Structures are given as structure tokens and as C-alpha cells.
Amino acid sequence: MSLFQIDAGREWRGGQRQVFLLTRELLRRSYPAILVAPPESPLLEKAKAAGIETLPVGIKNDAHLLAGWKIARAMRRTRCVLAHFHDGHAAGTGGRAARKADVPIRIVSRRVEFPLKDNRYSLKKYAGTDAVVAISESVREVLKNGGVPAERIEVIPSGIDFSPFDEVKDKDFLRRELRFAEDDFLVGIVAHLEDSKGHRTLIDAARFLKSRTPKIKIVIVGSGSLELELAEQARGLGVNDLVFFLGFRDDVPRLLASLDAFVMTSNAEGLGTSIMDAMASRLPVVATCVGGIPEVVSDGETGILIPPKRPEDLAEAIHKLYMNRAFARKLGLRGFQVVHEKFSAEAMAARIADLYEKIARRKNIKLKA
């Protein structure tokens, strides 16, 4: 028998990392998990390198017939008893495949707080499942408002693997790479360069910070459609000597270890796993109070929460950390403790496995051979 984990993403972002961690933890618990992802995608390649059984299938949209046929055939061949869909395209195409293959248990995850599309087809992707996993209370409310019955929604926060952060020993890598001075205060963000992440606000904030001190430097990690526009914004505001674009990087733990503080300027956010990464690196966090972020960051305890799209407030919060290093260290230490207590990959996988078993018992189905 098999349990399918299906993700249609071709990039390596927070959602793909969650699918990888979940599948790996399920296998450690002796569940016969198979990961379905696009050919040559970072998720598929990382899964293969980790010894996870994979099925390379590119899912182009919610109704990709050829992809659905390939998945359904594999489900029948491996006697699939559970299918977990991790994004919209996976739920659409994978859901059809699961119905054709008579897969008895079907679950879908929702990681974003954008409202559900106001059409029957969008809701159908959730209505035909046994459970919907929301990564935060904020996402749960979006689902409820979109018509998903509350009793079928299970809130299970994302989790992270702490080992890459524990293994980092070099705390000055970024200072050497970008030739920062020893007394520069490095503030970083790790996020896809898209409108919802609020990078424009951060670059606007750099203008206010420059008028106070030239020692605060802003490091932007990530790629996306706004890359050129944001670089032009920095030049236009005269802060390109404070703002540094690193593009996509696969050494995030090492970069975080070099920072003094972390920011997340999202206008909308399901939960924010990059914030958890920062907390695992003992960094104080300045973040917007949107979506599920307040479920991770406690204002004044593990970080500073500010309204979105308020560059002056953002600059003030960053400057506060720069001026009060003892306060910044206190926030970072408490954040480290909280993320270890609440947001481990093991805890996330255990709760999802418990959900699987609860549904399986109700249907009298065994999930292990």
C-alpha cells in the first residue's frame, strides 16, 4: 500500500520544504509514503537525495488530464490508501486522480490566507476531502469564510528541522562575503520577491534609517518577479548603499547566523516559516501583524509586531533593536526557546499522522502494511 504526498510547485519555497519534512518524518514512522512532484524540481531532487520514493509528474493546472492519468495509474499500482494534496493544482488534478483510483482517504493542506476564489470549482477541491489542514488560525478563518465546514478543518502549524541551524559555526560569513564592517548592524529578510511580501515597505524604511545611521544594512534574500523593480526603487531612494540583494540562496542557515536581526514585511502571510528559521537562529524579529504571524511572534516577547505598509514604524522598530542590543538579545533568546517548544518538524508530522490515523480508524483502514 502507499500514502501519496502531492505538490505541484516547481520552486523551493516554504510549502515545498514542509512537504519534504513531512514525507521524511512519515517514512521514519514506517508509513509507506511516496512523494509526487514536478520532474527536476528542487523538491523532487532533494527527496531523491534523501532516499524518498518519488514519482515525477508535472502538474500544469487544476485540470491537467495527462498528469492526472499518470497519478491515478500509480495510485492503483501501489494500492494508495491516502492522498494528501499540498497546493491548489495538486488538489485539483490530484483530487481527480484519487477519485478515479478509488483512494479512500483524501486530505488537502492550505498554507495561504488569500480568500478562496468565489466559484464552485474552487470550493469543490476542499469539499471532496476528509479533512483540510490549515497552518494557522488565520487560515482556518479564511477557509470557514470560504464555505469549508469548520468541523473538517484541522489547524496544524508548520514545523522546521533545527539541525541545519545547530550545525552553523561561522557567524561572520556574510560580513566577509559583502565586506561589511564589524560594527555594521545587519538586518535580513528571506522571502520570495512578490508583492504580498512587502519588500517595498522595507526599502522605504531604509530611507528613514539612513537619516539616522549608516551602520544599519539590509540584506534581501530571495528571487521573484519584483527583483528589478525593487533594485530600481533602492537606487531611486538613494539607499542602494544600504540595501543588498543576494537573490535565491540555498545556504540560508549560514546567512541567518551572520545577521543581527530579521524582518518580515508581509502584507499577507499564512504563518511564516522563515520567521521560525530566524528564531531558530536566535534572531530578534520585526514582523507585520498580519495573517498567522502573531501566532508565531509575540510582541515584546519574541519580537516586535508592526502594522503592514508602514515604513516609518518599521524603521523605528529596527532602530530600537540597533540601539538596545540587550533587548534584541532577549527577544532572540526567547524566540529560540518558543520555536523549539512549538514548531518542530517532528511535532508537525506527529499531528498530521494522528489526523491520518483518526480518519483511518473511522473508515476501518490500515495505513501501514
N, C-alpha and C positions, 0 to 999 in steps of 0.2 A: 504494500500500500504506500501511499505518498501524501504529503501535505505541500501544496503549491504556494509559493510566495511570489507574487507577480508585480513587477514595477516596469513602467514604460519609459522612465526617464533616461535620456541619453547623456546627461551630465552627472557630475558628482556633487550633490548638494546635501543638505541636512536629511531630506527624505530618503535618499539612496543609502546614506550611512545608517539610518535606522533599520532599513530592510536588511542590510548586511549584518548588523549586530544581532537583530532578531533571529535571522536564519542560522547564524553561527551558534547562538545560545540554544536554539531548539535542537540542533544536532547534538550539542553537548548533553542535552537531556534525553537523547535517544529517540527523538521524533524524526521520522524519515522525510526531512524537508528537501524540496527541490526549488531552486531559485530561477525564475524566468525573467530575463532582461534583454534589452537590445544587443545584437552582436557588437563586439568590440567596445561596448560602453564601459566606463570605469567600474561600475557596479559588477558587471559580469566578469571582468578581468580580475578584480580583487577577490571575487567569490571563488573563481577557479584557482587562484593562487593559494587560497585558504583551504582547498580541498573540498569545497562545497559542490554538490552535483548541480549542474546548471543546464538550462535549456535556452539557447539563444534565439529569441524571437523579437523582431522589431514591430512595435505596435504604433502605427502612424496616427490613429484617431480612435474615437469611441466605437466605431463600427468597421474595423479592419477585418474583412472576411477571411483573407488568407491567413493572417495571424491567428484569428480565432479557430480556424480549421486545424492549424498546427498544434495549438494548445490543447484543443479538445482531443485530438488523436493521442497526444502524450498523456493526457489525463486518463483516458481509457486504458492505455497500455500499462500504466503504473498503478492502476486502481486508486486513483486520487479520492480521498475521503473528505478533504478540506481544502478550500481555496481562499487565500487571503489577498485582496487587491489593495495596492498601496497608493494608487492615484486614480484620477478620473478616467484616463484612457484604459488603464488596467481593469477598472471596474466595468467599463462599457464592453470592450472586446472580450476580456477575460470572463466577465459575467455570462455572456452569451455562450462561451465555450464550456463553462462549468454546467450550465443548464443542459446543453447538448450531451455532455458526458455524464449527466445524472450525478454530479458531485453533491453529496447530501448536506455539507456544511459550507456556507459561503459568508465571508466577513470582509468588510471594507474599512479602510482607515481614512480619516480626514485630518489633514495637517494644517490647513489654512483657514483663516477666519473670513475669507471673502464670502458674501452671501451666495447661496445656491442659486443657480440660474432658474428663472421663473418659467419652467416648462416641465411637462410631464416626463420627458425623457431623462432629464437630469435627476429628478426625484426617483425614477424607476431604478436607477443604478443603486440606490440605497434601500428602496422598498423591497427589493427581492433578496435581501440578505438576512442572515440570522442575527447579526449584530453589526453595529457601526462603532469603531474605536475612534474617539476624539482625543486629541493630545492635550486638551486643556478645557477648563470650564467655559472659557470664551468660545471655543469651537463647538462645544456642546450646545450653547445657546444659538449659534448660527444654524446648526442642524435642526434644532427644535423649531426655530422660526421659519425654516425652510420646509417644514412638514414631516420631518422624521419623528416617529413616536419616541417619546422620552424613555420609555422602558427598554428600547432596543439600543440606546446609546450608552457606551461604557467609556468613562474617562480614564485613560492610561497615559501618563506623561511619557515623553521621550526619555531615553537614557543615554549615557555616554560610557565609553571604555576609558578608564583612568590611566591605563598602563602607558600610553604614549606620552602623557604629561608627566608621569612619575619618572620616566626614563631620561628626560631632558636635564642635562647638567650645565650646558653652556648658556649663561644668562646675558651674554654680550654679543651674540651672533649678529643681530640686526644693527647694532651700533657700529660694528666693524664693516658690515656689508654696505651701509649707507653713509658711513663716516660721520656719524653723529658724535657730538661732544659728550664727555662723560656726564656733564650736568644737564643735558637736554632731557626734557620730560616727554616720553614717548607715549602717545595715545593712539590706539588702533581700533579698527573695525574690520570684521571679516564677514562679508555679505555679498551676494550677487548684486551687480550694478544695475539695478532696476528701480523704477520709481517708488515702489512700495517700501524700499529700504531707507529712503530719506537722506541719501548722501548729499543732496543739495543743501539741506539744512546744516550738515556738518561743515561743508565748505564755507557757507555763510558765517558759521560760528568762528571759523579760522580768522576772519577779518577782525572780529572783536578781540580775539585772543592776541593777535599780532599787535594791537594797540596797547596791550598790557605788558607782554613779554615776548621776546623772540625765541625763548627757550622751549616752548611747547611745540612739538612736532606731531603731525597727524599722518598716520600710516594706514592707507586704504588697501586691503587685500580682497581680491575678487575680480571677476570679469563680468561682462554683460553689455547690453545694448547702449548703455549711457556712458561708456568709458570715454569716448572722445568729447562728449558734451560736458562731462564733469571736469575733464582736464582743461577745457576752454574756460569753464566757469572759474577755476582756480587762477588761471592766467589773467582773466578779466578783472578779478578782485585783487590782484597783486599778492596772492598768498601761495603762489607755486613754489616759493622757497620754504614754506611750512608744510605743504601737503604733498605726500609721496604716494604714487600709485605703483603697487607691486604686481598687479594682475593676479591670475589664478596661481595658487601655490599649494603644493602637497606636503609642506613642512610646517603646517600651522602650529603644532605644539611648540616647535622651536621658536617661531616668531612671537607667539604669545609670551614665552618665557623672557623675551627681551623687552617687553612693554612695561610701562608703569601704570597704565590704566586702560580700560576698554570701554568703548561706546557702542550703543546700538540705537540707531536713529529711526527705526521703522515707523511708518505710518499705519501699518497693519502687520500683525505677527501672530501666528498660531501659538507658538510657545517660545522658541528662540534657543536652539541647541548651541549656537555659537556663544551665547551668553554663558551657558553651562561650561563650555570649554574654557572660557575666560576665568570663571570661578574656580575650575579645577586647577588653573594656573595661579591661583591666589591673587587675582587682579581685582581691584575695586571697579565697579561697573557704574556707568551713567547710561540710563536707558529711558526710552519713552514709555509712558504708562498706557500702552495700547494692547489689545488682544490678551494673550496669555502671559505677557511679560511680568505683570505684577504677581503672578503665581510662582515666579522664579526669583524675582528681585524684590526684597523688602526694603522700602525707602528708609534710609538712615541706619539700616542694619547690615545689609549685604551690598548696598549700592545707593545711588541717588536716582529717583524717578522724576521725570520732567514731562511736560506736555509735548506732543509732536509739533513739528514745524515751527519751533520757537528757538531760533539760533542764539538769541541773547541769553535765554535761560540755559541752553546747552553750554555756551561759553562760560557762563557763571559757574555751573556745576564742575566743569573741567578745571577751571581756575581754582576752585575751592580745594580740589584734590592736590593740585600743584602746590598750593600754599600750605596745606596741612597734611604733611606726609604721614604723621601718626594716625590721623583719622583715616587716610587712604589705606594704610596697612591694616587697621582694624576691620574695615569693610572687607578687604581681600581675604583675611583670615576667616572671618565668619562665613563668607561666601563659600570658601573651600569646605568648611565643615558642613554647610547646608547641602551642597551639591552631592557630597559623599553620602549623606544621610538619606536623600530623597530621590536622586536622579541617576542611579547606576543602570547600565545596560542589563545587568543581571536581574534587577528588580523589575524593569520594564518587561523583559522576556518572561519572567515568572508570572506576572499578572496576565499577560496575553495567553500564556499556556494554561493558566487557571480558567480563563474565559473559554478557550477551546474545549477543555475537559468538561466544563459545566454544560455547554451545548451538546457535546458528545454523549454525556450521560443521559440527557433528556431525550436524545434520539436513539439511545442504545447502540452507540457506535464506538469501536475501539480505535484509538489514534496511533497505537504502537502495535507492531507485529507480536 
